[in-house]
Amino acid sequence: VVNNDGAKMSMIILTGLKCLFQKQLPKTPNECITRLVYDCTHLSLAIVKRPLEVISGISFRKFRDRGFAEIVFCAVSSDLQVKGYG
C-alpha cells in the first residue's frame, strides 16, 4: 500500500500507477488521474514487477467514520490481463 508521503519510492510507484491508469483508462482526463493518484487522502495498492514496473493497481479513498472505501481507479496492464493478474 502506497500513498503520497513524499518518499522517493512512493513517488516512483505512484507515477507508475498514474501512467498505467492513463493508458488503460483513455476516456478519463489525465488531469483527473494525476490529481487523484497524488492526492494525500488516497491510498493505492500496486503489483510491481522488477525493476519497479507497475503492472496492476487500485487507488481508493477510505472513509473510516462511515466504514467504507471508495474505489477510484482499478487497472491491469493489457498484456497481463489474461495471465491471472486481472
C-alpha positions in Angstrom: 0.0 0.0 0.0 1.4 3.4 -1.0 0.3 7.0 -0.7 1.8 10.4 -1.3 4.0 10.6 1.7 6.9 12.3 -0.2 9.2 9.3 -0.1 11.1 8.6 -3.3 9.9 5.0 -3.6 6.3 6.1 -3.1 6.5 8.7 -5.8 8.1 6.2 -8.3 5.2 3.7 -7.7 2.5 6.4 -7.8 4.0 7.7 -11.1 3.9 4.1 -12.5 0.3 3.8 -11.4 -0.6 7.2 -13.0 0.9 6.0 -16.3 -0.9 2.7 -16.1 -4.3 4.3 -15.4 -3.8 6.9 -18.2 -3.0 4.1 -20.7 -5.8 1.7 -19.6 -8.5 4.4 -18.9 -8.1 6.6 -22.0 -11.5 8.3 -21.6 -10.6 9.6 -18.1 -8.9 13.0 -18.3 -5.2 12.9 -17.5 -5.5 15.8 -15.1 -8.2 13.9 -13.1 -6.0 10.8 -12.8 -3.0 12.8 -11.8 -4.9 14.8 -9.2 -6.4 11.7 -7.6 -3.4 9.4 -7.7 -1.2 12.0 -6.0 -3.9 13.2 -3.5 -2.6 12.6 0.0 -6.1 11.4 1.1 -6.0 8.5 -1.3 -4.2 5.1 -1.0 -3.1 2.8 -3.7 -2.2 -0.9 -3.9 0.1 -1.9 -6.7 1.6 -5.1 -8.1 5.2 -4.2 -9.1 7.5 -6.4 -11.1 11.2 -5.9 -11.1 12.7 -3.4 -11.8 9.9 -1.2 -10.5 7.4 -1.9 -13.3 3.8 -1.3 -12.1 1.7 -3.9 -13.8 -1.6 -3.6 -11.9 -3.1 -1.3 -9.3 -6.1 0.1 -7.5 -6.5 3.6 -6.0 -9.0 4.2 -3.3 -10.1 6.5 -0.5 -11.0 5.3 3.0 -13.9 6.8 4.8 -13.2 5.4 8.3 -16.0 7.3 10.0 -18.5 5.8 7.6 -16.9 2.3 7.5 -16.3 2.0 3.7 -13.8 2.8 1.0 -14.4 4.3 -2.4 -12.5 2.7 -5.3 -11.3 5.5 -7.6 -9.3 3.6 -10.3 -8.5 -0.1 -10.9 -6.5 -1.3 -13.9 -4.2 -4.1 -15.1 -1.7 -3.9 -17.9 -3.5 -5.1 -21.1 -0.8 -7.7 -22.0 -1.2 -9.3 -18.5 -5.0 -9.4 -18.1 -5.1 -13.0 -19.4 -2.2 -14.1 -17.2 -4.1 -14.1 -13.9 -3.4 -10.5 -12.9 -6.9 -9.2 -13.6 
